[in-house]
Amino acid sequence: MVFLLVQLKERVKELTGMKNKQVIILLGPPGAGKGTQLKLIQKKFGYKAIGSGNMLRQRKKKKDFTGKKIAYYIDNGLRVSTPVMFNLWMDRMEELKKDKTLKGFIMDGSPRTAYEAEMLERAFDWYDWKDKKVLFIKISEKESIHRLTKRRMCKKCGRLIPWLEGFKDLKKCDKCGGELVARPDDTEQGIRERLRWYKTDVLPAVNYYKKKGELIVINGEQSIEDVSKDILKALT
């Protein structure tokens, strides 16, 4: 009987795609280097990504009501409403669920509130994703402002160039050779607004995982290589 139950569970996994897909939630203050570390994790493990910032910047290009409102919000450092954001997440998760090559995926900069953290837990349950790691890249507010007011973005391909060693001296994009410009929402006013709602909204989400004993804190004020090493230790 036990053998039959084990076989049945394995068959259900095959039919529903319930194989061991690792889900990584990558949190941190603005400028913590989440995007950079996301790319390094992808290179190491071949994981996909759900990047809230990238999805919003893509969605704002559609000139309907929601697209225009998203453009206004992110260009002024405001937080887009949870229902809009969650709709984008779920669409992306549905795509990933159908991807037979999926090894795992990374939530970049999400959730942004404790409520969203709870909603994501239910979404992961819905899609039968059980293996989860929550990483928090920690930097100070002073360091956050310094990095964001200095970083640049490629006008051609959208690549973000962090203000860290190895990138500061770049005159053109190291990926496509495009012109480097300041990102529209990286004004000091926009950054301070993001830091304000980070404290009021995102930190409760961080504490949500901390209370559950799931939060893994990474020192983000190290070199890119050392942050990456600490993350890899946490994931393996």
C-alpha positions as CSV (number, residue, x, y, z in Angstrom):
1,M,0.0,0.0,0.0
2,V,2.8,2.4,0.9
3,F,4.5,1.7,-2.4
4,L,1.3,2.4,-4.3
5,L,0.9,5.7,-2.5
6,V,4.4,6.8,-3.4
7,Q,3.9,5.8,-7.0
8,L,0.6,7.8,-7.0
9,K,2.3,10.9,-5.6
10,E,5.1,10.7,-8.2
11,R,2.5,10.3,-11.0
12,V,0.7,13.4,-9.7
13,K,4.0,15.3,-9.8
14,E,4.5,14.3,-13.4
15,L,1.0,15.4,-14.5
16,T,1.0,18.7,-12.6
17,G,4.7,19.7,-13.1
18,M,5.4,19.5,-9.4
19,K,9.1,18.9,-9.8
20,N,11.6,20.6,-7.6
21,K,11.7,24.2,-9.0
22,Q,13.6,26.6,-6.8
23,V,11.9,30.0,-6.2
24,I,14.2,32.8,-5.0
25,I,12.7,36.0,-3.5
26,L,15.3,38.7,-3.8
27,L,14.7,41.7,-1.6
28,G,16.6,44.8,-0.6
29,P,16.5,48.6,-0.5
30,P,16.7,50.6,-3.7
31,G,20.2,50.4,-5.1
32,A,21.1,47.2,-3.2
33,G,22.3,45.6,-6.4
34,K,19.4,43.1,-6.8
35,G,19.4,43.4,-10.6
36,T,23.2,42.7,-10.8
37,Q,22.9,39.7,-8.4
38,L,19.9,38.4,-10.3
39,K,21.9,38.1,-13.5
40,L,24.7,36.3,-11.7
41,I,22.3,33.8,-10.2
42,Q,20.8,33.3,-13.7
43,K,24.2,32.7,-15.2
44,K,25.0,30.1,-12.5
45,F,21.8,28.2,-12.3
46,G,19.9,29.1,-15.6
47,Y,16.9,30.4,-13.7
48,K,14.2,32.6,-15.2
49,A,13.1,35.9,-13.6
50,I,10.1,37.9,-12.6
51,G,11.4,41.4,-12.4
52,S,8.8,43.9,-11.3
53,G,10.7,47.0,-12.4
54,N,11.3,45.5,-15.9
55,M,7.7,44.4,-16.3
56,L,6.5,47.9,-15.3
57,R,8.8,49.6,-17.7
58,Q,7.6,47.3,-20.5
59,R,4.0,47.7,-19.6
60,K,4.2,51.5,-19.6
61,K,5.1,51.5,-23.3
62,K,1.5,50.4,-24.1
63,K,-0.3,53.8,-24.4
64,D,-3.6,52.8,-22.8
65,F,-4.9,54.1,-19.5
66,T,-2.9,51.7,-17.3
67,G,0.3,52.1,-19.4
68,K,0.1,55.9,-19.1
69,K,-0.6,55.8,-15.3
70,I,2.2,53.3,-14.7
71,A,4.6,55.7,-16.7
72,Y,3.5,58.6,-14.4
73,Y,3.9,56.6,-11.3
74,I,7.4,55.1,-11.9
75,D,8.8,58.3,-13.4
76,N,7.8,60.1,-10.2
77,G,9.0,57.4,-7.8
78,L,5.5,56.3,-6.8
79,R,4.4,52.7,-6.1
80,V,2.1,51.1,-8.6
81,S,-1.1,49.6,-7.1
82,T,-0.9,46.0,-5.9
83,P,-3.7,44.7,-8.2
84,V,-1.9,46.0,-11.3
85,M,1.4,44.5,-10.1
86,F,-0.1,41.2,-9.1
87,N,-1.8,40.8,-12.5
88,L,1.7,41.2,-14.2
89,W,3.2,38.6,-11.8
90,M,0.4,36.1,-12.4
91,D,0.7,36.4,-16.2
92,R,4.4,35.8,-15.9
93,M,4.0,32.8,-13.6
94,E,1.5,31.2,-16.0
95,E,4.2,31.5,-18.7
96,L,6.8,29.9,-16.5
97,K,4.5,27.1,-15.5
98,K,4.2,26.1,-19.2
99,D,8.0,26.3,-19.7
100,K,9.2,22.7,-19.7
101,T,12.8,23.8,-19.4
102,L,12.2,25.7,-16.2
103,K,14.7,25.0,-13.4
104,G,13.7,27.7,-11.1
105,F,13.0,31.5,-11.0
106,I,13.8,34.6,-9.1
107,M,11.3,37.3,-7.8
108,D,13.3,40.5,-8.3
109,G,12.2,43.2,-5.8
110,S,8.9,41.6,-4.9
111,P,6.9,41.4,-2.7
112,R,6.7,45.1,-1.8
113,T,4.3,44.8,1.2
114,A,3.4,42.1,3.8
115,Y,0.1,41.7,2.0
116,E,1.8,41.0,-1.3
117,A,4.0,38.5,0.5
118,E,0.9,36.6,1.7
119,M,-0.5,36.8,-1.8
120,L,2.7,35.4,-3.3
121,E,2.6,32.5,-0.9
122,R,-0.8,31.6,-2.2
123,A,0.3,32.0,-5.8
124,F,3.3,29.6,-5.2
125,D,0.9,27.1,-3.6
126,W,-1.4,27.4,-6.6
127,Y,1.4,26.6,-9.0
128,D,2.9,23.9,-6.7
129,W,6.2,25.6,-6.1
130,K,7.5,24.5,-2.7
131,D,11.2,25.1,-2.7
132,K,11.7,28.7,-1.7
133,K,14.6,30.9,-0.5
134,V,14.2,34.5,0.7
135,L,17.3,36.7,0.3
136,F,17.6,40.2,1.7
137,I,20.5,42.3,0.4
138,K,21.1,44.8,3.1
139,I,22.6,48.3,2.5
140,S,22.3,51.6,4.4
141,E,20.1,54.5,3.3
142,K,23.2,56.6,2.7
143,E,24.7,54.0,0.4
144,S,21.4,53.6,-1.4
145,I,21.1,57.3,-2.3
146,H,24.8,57.4,-3.3
147,R,24.5,54.5,-5.7
148,L,21.2,55.5,-7.3
149,T,22.2,59.1,-8.0
150,K,25.4,57.9,-9.7
151,R,24.2,54.8,-11.6
152,R,23.4,54.9,-15.3
153,M,21.2,53.1,-17.9
154,C,21.9,52.2,-21.5
155,K,19.6,54.2,-23.7
156,K,19.7,51.5,-26.3
157,C,19.3,48.2,-24.5
158,G,18.1,49.3,-21.0
159,R,21.0,47.7,-19.2
160,L,21.6,49.3,-15.7
161,I,25.2,50.2,-15.0
162,P,25.8,50.1,-11.2
163,W,28.0,52.7,-9.5
164,L,30.5,50.0,-8.3
165,E,34.1,49.1,-9.0
166,G,34.5,47.8,-12.5
167,F,31.6,49.9,-13.9
168,K,32.4,53.5,-12.8
169,D,34.7,54.2,-15.7
170,L,32.5,53.0,-18.5
171,K,31.8,55.6,-21.1
172,K,29.4,53.4,-23.2
173,C,27.3,50.3,-22.5
174,D,29.6,47.3,-22.1
175,K,26.9,45.1,-23.6
176,C,25.8,46.9,-26.8
177,G,27.9,50.1,-26.9
178,G,24.9,52.3,-26.4
179,E,24.8,55.8,-24.8
180,L,24.7,55.9,-21.0
181,V,22.1,58.2,-19.4
182,A,20.4,58.7,-16.0
183,R,17.3,56.6,-15.5
184,P,14.2,58.9,-15.4
185,D,13.2,57.8,-11.9
186,D,16.7,58.1,-10.4
187,T,16.3,61.7,-9.4
188,E,17.0,62.5,-5.7
189,Q,13.3,63.3,-5.2
190,G,12.2,60.0,-6.7
191,I,14.8,58.1,-4.8
192,R,13.8,59.6,-1.4
193,E,10.2,58.8,-2.2
194,R,11.1,55.2,-2.9
195,L,13.1,55.0,0.3
196,R,10.1,56.4,2.2
197,W,7.7,53.7,1.0
198,Y,10.4,51.1,1.3
199,K,10.4,51.8,5.0
200,T,6.7,51.9,5.5
201,D,5.7,49.1,3.1
202,V,8.6,46.9,2.1
203,L,10.2,46.5,5.5
204,P,7.0,44.9,6.9
205,A,7.3,42.3,4.0
206,V,10.9,41.7,5.0
207,N,9.8,41.2,8.7
208,Y,7.0,38.9,7.5
209,Y,9.7,36.4,6.2
210,K,11.9,37.1,9.2
211,K,9.1,36.1,11.6
212,K,8.7,32.9,9.6
213,G,12.4,32.2,10.0
214,E,12.9,32.3,6.2
215,L,14.9,35.5,5.8
216,I,18.6,35.1,4.8
217,V,20.5,38.4,5.2
218,I,23.3,39.2,2.8
219,N,25.7,42.1,3.4
220,G,25.2,44.2,0.2
221,E,28.0,46.7,1.0
222,Q,30.7,44.3,-0.2
223,S,32.1,43.9,-3.7
224,I,29.8,42.4,-6.3
225,E,31.9,39.2,-6.2
226,D,31.7,38.8,-2.4
227,V,27.9,39.5,-2.4
228,S,27.6,36.8,-5.1
229,K,29.6,34.3,-3.1
230,D,27.4,34.8,0.0
231,I,24.3,34.3,-2.1
232,L,25.6,31.1,-3.6
233,K,26.4,29.8,-0.2
234,A,22.9,30.5,0.9
235,L,21.4,28.7,-2.2
236,T,23.5,25.6,-2.1
